[in-house]
Amino acid sequence: MSIDNRERTIPANRIPDYVKKILKQICYSGYSAYVAGGAVRDIVLGRNPHDYDIATSARPEDTVAVLKGAGIDYFDTGAKHGTITAITPEGNIEITTFREDGAYSDLRRPDEVVFKTTIEDDVRRRDFTINAMYMDSDGRIFDPEGGIGDCGDHLIRAVGEPGKRFGEDALRILRGLRFSSTFGFDIEKNTLRAMEKCAGELSDISGERIASELTGIVTGKYAPQAIRTGWKILSVIIPEIGICHGFDQKSHYHDQDVLEHTLSVLNNIPYIEGRGRDPELALAALFHDLGKPECFVMDQNGVGHMKGHPRVSSKIAERVLNELKYPRQIIRNVYLLVNLHDTYVNADRTAVHRFMSEYPEEIMDKLPILQRADILAHSHLGQKRLEHLQAITDISKELKDSGAVFKIKDLKIDGNDIIESGVPKGPVVGEILSELFERYIDGKCSNTKASLINEARKIASTKCV
């Protein structure tokens, strides 16, 4: 297809001056240069790009010469693959030579590249048509693969032969789902078919790379749509997703199968424009019920019960997130959120205070959000559970506002104060502090030194005899 037949023009002021400057410097030196990839896509979609990449006919050594001549700092990102990074106060810009990629034996990077001189050569290595557009410094867009049309049709389509694209780099499969989650685009049927067919190759991709894409998928605005489309693909990473698809819970509380309920919960996790969903909450929503099929028991009346599913689901989350090498804190927090999501706490001050003292503060802040999302996704839980959750949330806020403490270390006395009050050194000091904290939660003393010392002496009188 002729490039000239696919030209469009967008106001050049959409390109920041610092990017335009480098484009013009390269062109003044006798080469062609264009903003390429995701930045052009975002401009076409009316979004603000987060970063800019440039594609050029200049070879890496020529790019270096241009940057040096213009007094622009740079570093070698991967010259053998054609990439030099320009350093500017406004942000770094990757500048890559037009190229044709060789075989991808590691399913990540081409074993070799052949530098080329035209867009038509370069575009064949791009993943999706929406990322295969080029814009010059005057705002003209060159669109050899029909990316503008696919943006307008809200469609994700692979460049060229889909199976070849995903065979080159299997991570592109998850990138396709991430774009669907981010933009709300459908995936073109031949592209989706190839993604599903090649999904097994994801097992050769590093956990860290998969984790990055999975987080992008679950935190996107249209995450439920993307997961509903790509559940077969995600089942390669998380087999329980496939098991939950179509799994009838046989419960009047649920009019959806386990996966559809999961997607409803995920949809109820707040989405903030420009920030997305909280990653830990989104992951917890994804995993929160994946243990249900393993726990499923049907009674004599044909009603399903899934006792213990939070514990089993939390173990699934822990296993998968460890396999994908997520940071320890994220693994811990998702595990706790999943494990606690169905926990019932009495709506009284002492019970709430004690519950809050048992877990990290960030868990106590996020758990009500997950629980609310879950309650709203049930068919017949009604208003009572929401009212109960709100009562607990109100008590929690009142405790915080009143200056209540939730850890022994935050009491106004410590072990030295206990010893100074006449208690001999030893394990008994820790025992007294633990019991003192429980009495504080029960309201038997306040968090003042005088009140705590007085109560500690009462405890000591029963222990130090």
TORMIVEX-304045 format. One record per residue (C-alpha): residue in one letter; x, y, z. Coordinates in steps of 0.05 Angstrom, whole numbers, plus 5000, padded with zeros to 4 digits. Layout:
# TORMIVEX-304045
AXYZ...
END
This chain:
# TORMIVEX-304045
M500050005000S502850684981I504551115041D502151735004N495151435002R494951395078E497252095097R493552515148T495353175180I494653375253P496554065280A504054065289N503354395358R501353705384I508753545380P512753865437D518254345417Y523853925447V521653335404K520653765342K527654045351I530853355347L526553155287K528853785250Q536153695269I536052995240C532453225177Y537053825168S542753325166G539752965106Y535852405139S528452275148A525652265219Y518752155249V515452085316A513251355316G509150855354G505150985417A505951745417V502651805348R497151325369D495751755431I495552395390V490652085341L486351865400G486552565430R490752335489N497152645516P503252195502H507552015562D513851945521Y516252015450D520251545405I523351745339A524451295279T529651525228S533451325166A539851545202R544250975226P546150985300E552951305287D549651835245T544651975300V550352055349A553752545302V547352955295L546252985370K553453185383G553053725331A546854005364G549853975434I544753465457D546952945508Y545652215493F547251505513D547650845477T541350455492G542649905442A546350135381K546849435352H539249445349G539250155323T537450545386I540651165415T537251565471A537352325470I537452655538T533553295546P530953675607E523853525586G525052775579N529052245544I527552065471E529351395441I531651475369T531750825329T534050695258F528950415209R530249675210E528148975191D528348465247G531347775242A529147155281Y526947225354S530146605385D529046875456L521947115440R524047805462R529248135418P531347995346D537747595340E539948095288V537248705252V538248985183F538149745180K533550025127T531950715098T524350745090I518050725132E515450145089D521249715112D520649925185V513149845192R513449085181R516548975249R511249365288D506348985331F499449295319T496849775267I495150295320N502550315337A504850325264M503851055248Y509151585237M508752345244D513552855217S515253535248D509653875208G504353415238R503452985176I501852265194F504051685150D499651085161P501550495116E497749975156G491150335168G492250505241I488051135237G482150735212D483050205267C483450755319G476851025293D473850325292H476550185363L480149565337I486749235354R489648895293A496448575284V501048845230G501648345173E501047615192P498747575265G501946895280K508647155257R508147785300F506647375363G511846855345E517147405344D515347645413A510047275453L509347865501R505748225446I499847765462L499148085531R500548775502G494448675458L490148535519R493249125555F491449595498S484349305498S484049445573T486850145566F482850385506G476649945507F478349685437D475949015410I481148535383E480448365309K478347635302N484447375264T488947735313L485347435373R485446745342A493046795333M493847065404E490246465432K494045985387C500846275408A499146365482G503045755502E509446115484L508246585543S511446045586D518146245555I517346975576S520447215641G515747305701E517548035709R515448205638I508847835645A507648165713S508348855682E503148705628L498448345676T498448955721G496949395661I491148945642V487748925710T488649665724G485949905657K479250255651Y476449695608A479749115645P473348685650Q472348725575A479648545561I479647955609R472947705582T475947715513G482647415533W480846915588K483746335548I490246705541L490646895614S489146175633V496146005609I498846445665I493246325716P489945645701E484445775752I481546315707G479845785656I476745345710C472445925735H469946085665G462845805662F463145525733D456045545760Q456045715835K449145415846S447545975894H441846475898Y447046985919H450246935851D446946985783Q453746965747D459046435739V465346535780L469246895726E463647375709H462747525783T470247655787L469848145729S463948495762V468048585825L473948845785N469349335750N467149595818I474249755840P474750515831Y478250755768I481551435771E482851795705G490351875694R492051375749G487850755735R485850265788D489950125850P494349525828E493649145894L486149225896A485449035822L489748415831A485948225894A479448295856L482147835802F484347295851H479147365906D474646785885L479146365841G479245825895K471745715893P471645125845E476644755889C472244865950F465544745917V460744265951M453344195933D448344015987Q442343565982N438044145960G442644285901V445544915932G452945045924H457545215983M464845435979K467145456050G474345656058H475045945989P478446596013R484246186041V484845765978S484346375933S489646745973K494346145964I493046165889A494746915888E501046795929R503346235882V502046625817L504947285841N511146925866E511946575799L511447255765K516547555814Y512048115839P515148535896R514348205964Q509948765992I504948695935I504747945944R503548026019N498148556010V494348185955Y494747545996L491847896057L486348256019V484147615985N484447216050L480447746088H475347946036D469747516064T471447646138Y465647856183V467148356239N461948576290A460249306282D462449516352R468449936372T472349396408A471648876353V473549366298H479449636339R482048926351F481248736278M484949366255S490649226304E491948546272Y493848786202P497849336167E494450006160E494449986083I490549336086M485349636132D484750226085K483849796023L479749216049P473149596054I473949805981L474749075959Q469048846004R464349385977A466149185906D464648465923I457948615957L455649035898A457148445851H452547965889S445447885864H441547835930L445848095987G441548715992Q442649346031K444049036098R451148826084L452849496054E450049836116H454149366160L460449526121Q459050266126A458150206201I464949866206T468050406162D465050956205I467850626269S474650556236K474651296218E472451496288L478051086318K483251416274D480452116285S480552006360G487951836359A487151096375V493350676366F493549996333K500349716351I503749576418K509650006397D505050616395L503050576468K505551136512I509750656552D514850126533G518649566567N523350036604D517450386636I514749706658I521449526689E521950206724S515150076755G518249496792V517448896745P523848476739K527048406670G525147796630P519647516585V514347746634V515448466610G513148286540E507347886567I505048486608L505548956547S501448466505E496048406557L496249156569F494949286496E488948816498R486149186558Y487149846522I483149586463D477749346511G477250056539K479849876608C485250416605S487051006561N493451126522T496651576574K502851396613A499351456680S493451026660L497850496627I502650446686N496850376733E493849816691A500749486681R501549446757K494849076762I497248586710A504048506743S500748346810T497847716779K504247516743C509947716790V508247346855
END
